[in-house]
């Protein structure tokens, strides 16, 4: 599916979720009022019930809405940390990027390969201590996403099947499903809270000797009944929102991996496994809609996932209905070969933008294979990864490089300066495209830092960037990618609304962005004109005396709020600028990567030429 269409569909699902939530709240308000009316009618008679002023029912309705709102808000605040909060609530433990466990190493390789293929930040991976076959993706967006994998998934699936499951979860990241899922958790928490109050009142009344105990018990039972209504509506909303997204994610996994056998065989193994995809963790119920497979049996109307048979048939219409016989000895750990990469440089703006959200596993594998092994290893170690990033920021001028290294020795953690100096020669021998790849590979490793280490690292990189009193394009891209990924993890996820529906409102920002992109070319005016015509922009190219990163950041902050289909037009215009003179300058390549990342439009590195 087209990435931008998927984003629009996700926005439509969000609107549907809002409408269903409102309908559920209204229904619970009505049920509560009916409950109280019955209690009054039984207790003091129909005449007294009829004499109740309208304010009574308004007060009850307001109380119900208030309880739901407060409970939902509390859950939102509890989930503000994003995907890692969900993973930790399920008992997940992060898998360290430098792990030597063969199963875990294979999983991290698959996740890294998938992220590079899709142009996404490489997400941290959490291992869930469950023996069933299941997985999930959680977070508010691409920057704070995490992947969770059950131990049973590693034990029972081979690499191809594991790749199919991971591809399914990446499609949820790309299609905007994760934000819907977290909102669903928070909103449903509010709906279900009335029933929790009822259970609490019932438990309390058991120990009461008050003469009003009977009324308290009756009210508690009534609230529990209303709570069951909330559970009913909650499951109905989950089912309405999630089932079709699972079919879409399965299809996207096939598109990613170029094969239906991996994910189809994983589903067959779920059907043949005694534990299936069940999850025992207490916190799993509220996140049941996030998982690869159904965590328990539901009625057809309430099911969060389509039946396994339907999912397999959609992937392999010729399937005869037999599930896989599990044999753990047939799940080798190791690299999977690829037939060859299709990493040809795109020839048109549409070719470039069409690759947004469309993974190419073979080309990603080849790109990773060409990466220097010492630098790749450094990207997976928390100490060496910091040295790797610092080395990227050391100036080639010895007069500037020497005091920069002195600053690292003075302010970095012990051991990191030595790694910086050791990696510096290899960094200087690497292409810009290889450095961008290493930057992406290092992001999940840097997310393993403590908060204090992150703050020190962030401050050091900022000082190195401005040390020579100027910021070049590669430094801007590095800082943009790093800040975007790490800030979402350590501080708070950024939540763009995407409400701007007209490019005319942002013509000064468009003019500046296209001018910056055109400037590295020897035919800047021609390049700018190609992009401006694409957007029907009448303003002439801006004269740029230097790279003004602050103005560019300001322009992109506004452009990030465009609706998805307008982001597609914008990226096509940017690509038209970069390709107009027949060859893409390395700075234009880097700028495209930084712009696409800022707009939350994952553009694979493999889509660009050097």
Order of alpha helices (4+ residues) and beta strands (2+ residues): alpha-alpha-alpha-alpha-beta-alpha-beta-beta-beta-alpha-alpha-alpha-alpha-alpha-alpha-alpha-alpha-alpha-alpha-alpha-alpha-alpha-alpha-alpha-alpha-alpha-alpha-alpha-alpha
